[in-house]
Amino acid sequence: MLSTQGPRMAKGDVNGDGLEDLYICGAKDQPGVLYIQQKGGHFIKSNEGLLEQDKGSEDVDALFFDADGDGDQDLFVCSGGNEFSPNSTALISRLYLNDGKGHFTKSAQLLPSASVFESSSCVSAGDYDGDGDLDLFVGVRLKPFGYGYPCKGYILQNNGKGVFTDVTEQVVPALLTAGMVTDGKWLDYDRDGKMDLVIAGEYMPVRLFHNEGGKLKETTVQAGLENTNGWWNRLQVGDLDGDGYPDLVAGNHGLNSRFRASRDKPVAMYVSDFDENGSVEQIVTCYNGDSTYPMALRHDLVGVLPYLKKKYLRYADYKEQTIVDMFTKEQLGKALRLDAYELRSCVFMNNGKGGFIKKPLPLEAQFSPVYGILEQDLDGDGKMDLLLGGNFYESKPEVGIYDASYGNLLKGDGKGGFVAVPEQKSGILVKGPMRDIIHIKVGQQEVVVFAMNNEKPKIFLPKSNHVNNKSKK
């Protein structure tokens, strides 16, 4: 699951010619690619030698922003994945500095931390301290060989010249054990002129941090976001109802699976070294009726915990065994338990009073996990629409693959409500595992690019009959 999360994309004008360029993240042993747009609408690869040097890393997110205050677009690339040990330098994220003409050099900084190598997941830029330069939030997805244990989110303060310092402990110590972060965004949710932070992840609520004099104080509960624990994959920020306040779009696992979750009957994961052999095991459980059962089949469970084979010699012995039947009270007491209550992809509408109201997206958006989110007025009616992409093909056979998304266009009503547009009208039909969606102008034509896992990107034209059910005269 953790090895098929990419690729992500980033866009920006790196050489100042007024044309948007595109970076597509690379997998392990495959360099990321920077495509420079040429006049006429075609692209050429650039900085290939530089990026080739870092092909051993797995790119999990990327961001164009002005790191050193010289007016051009620099590039930050997060390194992550689950293939590396904690000592691997391949986990060091990278900052590439632009000379203004699209030629990049790699910064010597060890980011996000000079002392600990971690599997990052996301990066977002915002001036949280109000000094005029862009600071960074970098989220961490997992601890190598310790999936399930809470990870850190980093606040990296910019000195204005592109040199970053980890100030997390001073600014927001709650991020030291943030969780398994999948995405994070800067936003000014209460319009007080200061950048706040929202993050989400696996078995995490959507967590909100309010900027109070350069310190970030958690306001998740006050904002009405408590008990939103989900399997969140992606966050997007945008004003969906035109009231001037930023709303949230959050991609989740969806409802088209064997997993069901609620506040009273959550999907739970127990994380511990159950057999005390030095390795960490994860046991996922779901409710059936009023009892909760491990999702793992007998042969999978005894494969990682061989001592249970004597207890369950036959499959019949394993039948109807609950989590408390399988493990002792002491074992479960030592384990970290994580709960998920909400599996629906949702929008969280800003009420303009410091809080958010959760609204599940239409049923069609729940057919598959959501990884890519584009928030854009795609039909030219002045109201924000959503374009979603997802699917996941590497599930265990007993769970089944998730392939019911073909790119979901949700037409917005300008009030935070959305209606799914059938593919016959939207023109969107994307088969395969989608991981990111980006809107980019190519020449005079606006296009939507879907980044596909283990496939070439797929491109659609929103200003033709695609993604536009309005007739043109």
Secondary structure, 3 states (H helix, E strand, C coil): CCCCCCCCEEEECCCCCCCCEEEECCCCCCCCEEEEECCCCCEEEECHHHHHCCCCCCEEEEEEECCCCCCCCEEEEEECCCCCCCCCHHHCEEEEEECCCCCEEECCCCECCCCCCCEEEEEEEECCCCCCCCEEEEEEEECCCCCCCCECEEEEEECCCCCEEECHHHHCHHHHHCEEEEEEEEECCCCCCCCEEEEEEEEECCEEEEEECCEEEECCCCCCCCCCCEECCEEEEECCCCCCCCEEEEECCCCCCCCCCCCCCCEEEEEECCCCCCCCEEEEEEEECCEEEECCCHHHHHHHCHHHHCCCCCHHHHCCCCHHHHCCHHHHHHCEEEEECECCCEEEEECCCCCEEEEECCHHHHCCCEEEEEEECCCCCCCCEEEEEECECCCCCCCCCECCCCCEEEEECCCCCEEEECHHHHCCCCCCCEEEEEEEEECCEEEEEEEECCCCCEEECCCCCCCCCCCCC
